[in-house]
Amino acid sequence: MPDGPIFKIYDEKLHKVKIAWLGTGNGVGFEVFEFIDPPHVPKPDFEYNKSGFFHIAVTTPDLDEAIKRVNEAGGKQVGETVGMGRGEKAAYVSDPWGNVVELVTSNFEALLANTG
């Protein structure tokens, strides 16, 4: 099993994923996942009452407090909290309807900066 942070968040069935990032210049970023192994299986038909997003990410200065607030509101943590380098942390949580939100303690550009 690969050792990147994403493999500690998703279950042991995830073996390969492609990720692309785009920074906007103001700390906001765009990240796209392509699940390779196992491959993504789209829903066969659109059901308006069962739609939702797969994943978004937001920055939070206090990850533990944010996770606590999610749990108190009926959500839950998905996987484990992971280190992202330079003391930054990230965790996935889901809302009560199963939508996944990534909480990260760094702005996007700092998180992905090449520090050599």
N, C-alpha and C positions, 0 to 999 in steps of 0.2 A: 504494500500500500504506500503511495506517495506520502511525503511528510509536510506538504504545504498546509497552511492554516485551514483552507477550505475542507481538507480531508478530515479535520478534527470536528468540523461542524456537521457535515453530512454523515450518514451511516457508512458502514464498512463496504457497502455495495458499490460506492463511487470509486472508480479506479482512474478515470481520465477525464479532464475537463479543459477546454480552451477558454481563456479569459482575455478580453480586450478592454483597455481603459482609454478614456478621453478626458483630459482636464480642460476646464473652461477659462482658467486664468484668474479666478476669484475664489478659489477654494472649493468650488463645486465640481463634481466629476460625474462621468457616465461610465458605467461598467456593464459589460455584456458577458453572459456565460453561454457556452455551448457544451452541453453534456455529451460526451463521446462514449464512455463506458461506465454505466449503462446509458444508452441513448435516450434522449427525451422522447416521450410518446405523447403527442398532442391529443387533446380530447376530441372525440369524433364529431361532435356537434356542439354548436354554441348554445348554452343555456343561460339566459340573461340573469337568472336568479342564482346561478352557481359560478358566476364570473368573479374575477378579482385579479390582482396583480400577483406575480410570482415573488418579486423581491425588490425592495428599495433600501437605500442606506441613508442614515442621518448621523450627524455628528452630535455627540453629547460630552460635556466636560466630566461627568461622573457616571461611568458605566454601571457600577453596582447600584446606584440609586435609580437609574433609569430602568434596570431589570426589575428592581423591587416594585416600581410603579406599574410596570407592565403586568407583573404577577397579581398585584392588588386589583387591577382592572379586568382580570379574567383571562389574560394572555398567559404565555409560558415561554421559557427559554428553550431554544432548539439547539441541541449539541452543547458544546462547552465553550467557555470564554477562551479566546486565543490571544497570544501575543503577536503583535504586528511589527515588532522591531522598534528600537529607540524608545522603549517604555510605553508604546501605544498598545491599546487592547481593542478587541472587537468581539461582539456576540450577536447571534441571531436570536430574535424573539418572534413569536407569532401572536397576532391579535386573536380575540375569541372566535373569529371566523376562519382562521387558518392562513391569513395573509402574512408573509414573512417580511420582517424589517430588520436590517442590519444596523446595529448601533456601534459606532466607532468613535474613539477618543481623539482622532486626528482629522484635520481637514484633508481632503482628497489629495491635493498636490504634495503635501508634506508626507503623507502616507506612502506615496509611490515614488518619492524623490530618490534618485540614484545618488546615494551617499558614498559610493565607492567601497 
